[in-house]
């Protein structure tokens, strides 16, 4: 039996790795996560150290490049490569932090609405409709402006605004699963609703939830960059890709790499997350099953 289970898992992993979206997107995301975790070991300089005598040093492909600063320096003489590496921590940290908050809210509400139905479903459906009617960016701008620009405020505000997709997906899946024979059998033996919801129904919708997570992470990363660009995200001198783009916009004509480098990093990360989500969606879709 153990050998059969191992063989089945190996076959599943082989099929998963043959999916180009999962392989390419997952590889880039894994590399970004590793880069963020090992930032203190990889970054050649501190992202906060300033040297005004070395302002606006160009990257390595320029003829005025300095060997000690591979990607040059910014307007305060801070090493740009180090700030890019540490900036990945902010993007990924906010992305996963918001998903933890929004996923907990949305999955719980979706399970309750889909399983119990009736008044609970009506109330939660009304909450979902109300949330969908709110413009996320405008509400986030107002909330962050009132609460103050900080990492905790940003994660909290976005987490309270982005739970609707989790709720919609889990509600639909719970409605489909509650009429299955194994759920009726659990009712017959007197299993509690909490056990049925979190130990039986929730594990059976993990594929759909994983896909939603990957798609929402990309959305959160872009929202964090947009708010940081507007000065309502993380506060300087904390390195954030959106903040780096905002700081470099005044020199876009003379030093375009100040915007191009963090913009490219942001684009690559969001593209990789979307590729991973599309690959997982294709792999776990009805045809593959």
N, C-alpha and C positions, 0 to 999 in steps of 0.2 A: 504493500500500500504506500509506504514512504517513497519507494523508488518511482512509483507511478505519479505521485504528487510532484516529485522533483522533476520528472520528465515533462509533465504538463506545464510546470512553471518555466522551465527552460524553453519550451516551444513557444510559450506566450511571450517571453522576453525577446526571442528571435524575431517573431512577427512584429513586435513593437519597434525593435531597432531597425527593421526594414522600412519603416515609415520615415520618409525624408524630413517631414515637418518636425516629428519628434526628435530625430537624430540631430538635425541642424539647429533647430530652435532650442532644444534641451541642452545641447552642447554649449551654445553661447550663454544661455542663462546660468548653467552650472559654472562656466568659467567666470562670469560676472560675480556670482555668489562667492566663489573661491577668492577672487580678487578683493572683494569687500571684506571678507573675513581675515585675509592676510595683509590688509593694507599697511599696518605698522611695519611689516617685514619687507614689503615690496616697494613702498614709496621711497624714493631716493632722498627726499627732504620732508620736513614738517610742512603741512599745508598752511600753517599760520605764520611761519617766519617771513618777515619782511626785510627787503634790502632795496632801498630807494635808488641805490647806485646801479641796480640791475633791472630797472623797469623796462617793460616791453621788449625783452630779448626774444628774438624770433625762434621758431622751431628748427629742428635738425636739418631740414631740407633747404634752409636759407643760408646764403653765404656768410651772414653775420652771426650764425648760430654759435652758442657757447657749449662745449662738451658737457659741462656739469648740469645743464638744464635741457633735457632732450626735447621737450615740447615748449621751451621758452618760459617766460614769466609774464605776470599780469601787470596792472597799473601800479601795484604796490611792491613789485619785485618778488612775489611769491611764486614758487615753482608750480607750473601749470600741470605737469604730469601728476604730481602729488595731489593736487586739488581735484583732478579728474578721478583719481583712484579713490580718494576719500569721498568724493561726491556720489560714487556708486553705493556707498553705505546709506546715504540719505534716501536715494531713490528706492532701493530695495527695502530698507527699513520701513519707510512710509508705506510702500506697497503692501508688504506682508502685515504690518500693523493694522492698516485699514481693513484688509481682508479678514483679519481675525475678529475685529469688532463687527463689521458689517455681516460677515458670514454667520457669526453666532446669533445675531438678531434675526437675519433673514431666514436661516434654516429652521430656527425654533418656531418662528411665526408660520412659516410654510408648512411644517409638520403638523402643527395644531390645526391650521385651517383645513388642510387636506384630509386629515384623519378623522376629526370630529365633525366637520361640516356644520350645517345649521347656523346658529347665531354667531359662533366663533368664526366661521368662514365668512359670513357677511361683514363682521367688524374688521377682520384682517384684510379682506378684499377692499374695503373702504380705505383703510390705511395705505394699502399699496397704490390705489388710485390717487389718493391725496399726494403721496410721495412722488408719483410720476408726473403730477401737474406742477411740481416745483422745479424751476430751473436750477440745476446743480451748481453751476459756476457762480451765478448771482447770489444764491443763498450762502455758498461757501465764502464768497468775498465779504458779504455782510457779517457773517458769524465770526470769521477770523479777524476782521477789522474791529469788531466789538470785543472779542475775547483776547485780543493781543496776538501778535505773530510769534508762535513758538511751535516746536515739533509736536508736543503733546496736544495742543489745541488743534493743530492741523489734522492729526490722526483721528482725534475724537470727532471733529466736525465732519470729515469725509466718511468716517465709519458710520455715523448716524444718517448720512445721506445716500449711501450706496448699497443698502441692504435689499432693495426691491427685487433685483434680478434673482438673488438667492431664494427669496420668498416665492416668487412666481414658479421657479423650476421645482422646488421641493414640494410646493402645494400640488402641482400637477402630478408629480411622481407619487406622492402619498395618496392622492385620490385613486390612482391606478392600482396601487399595491394593496390598499385596504380591503379590496374584494377578492384577493387571492386566497387559495385554499389554505396555505400555511398560516395566514393571518387568522382565518376562521378557526383553524385548529388551536391556535394559541388562545383565542377567546374561549373556546370550549374547555380548555384545561385551567382557565382562570388566571391567565397571565395579566399583569398590570399594564395599563396604557403606557406608562413610562418605559417599561421593558420592551413592549411592542414597537414603540416609536424609535427609541434610541439604540436598541440592540438587534432589531429585525428589519424595520423599514428603512432606517437611515443607511445601514451598510449596503442595501440593495440599490441605492441611488448614488453611490460614491462616484461612479464614472461621470454622470451629469454634473455633479458638484465640482469635480476636478476641472472640467472644461470651463465652468463658470468662473472658477478661481483664476485660471490663466488669463481669461479675457478681461476680468475686472482688474487684475494687477496692472495690465498695460494701461487701462483707463486711469487708474490711480496715479501711476507714474507721470502721465501727461498732465493731470490736474495739479500734482505737486509742483511740477516744473513751471506751469502757468502761474500758480499763486506765488511761487518764489520769484519769478520774473517780475511780478507786479509789486513785490516787496511785502507780501502777506504770507509768505511761507516761512522757511527757516531764517534766522537772523544772521547777518554778517558777524564775524568772519567765517561762520560755518560753511564749508564748501558744499554747494548744491549746484547741479548742472543748470537749473533754471536761473539761479542767482548769478552764476558765471556768465550766462548769456546776457543778462541784464547789465552786468558790470562792463561787458565788452562792447555794448551797442554803440557807445559814443565814439569808438575807434574802429567802426566797421569798415570805413573807407581806407584806413591806413594799416590796420592789423586785423584783417578779416578772420584770421585763424582763432582769435579770441572767442568768436561766436561759432565758427565752423567745428572746432574740436568738441566742445560740450554738446553742440547740436548733433554731431555725428554719433557721439556716444549714446545720447538719448534715443536717437533714431534706431540704432542697432539693437539696443535693449528692448524697446517696444516692439520692433519687428520680430525679434527672437521670441518674445513672449507670445505674440500673436501666431507665429508659426507653430509653436508648441501647442497652443490651444487648438488650432485647426487640425494639427496632426492627431491629437488625442480625440477630437470630435469625430474625425474620419475613422479612427481605429475602433472607437467604442460605439459607432453608429449601428443602426439595425442591420445593414448589409454585412458588416464584419461579424456581428454577433450570429 
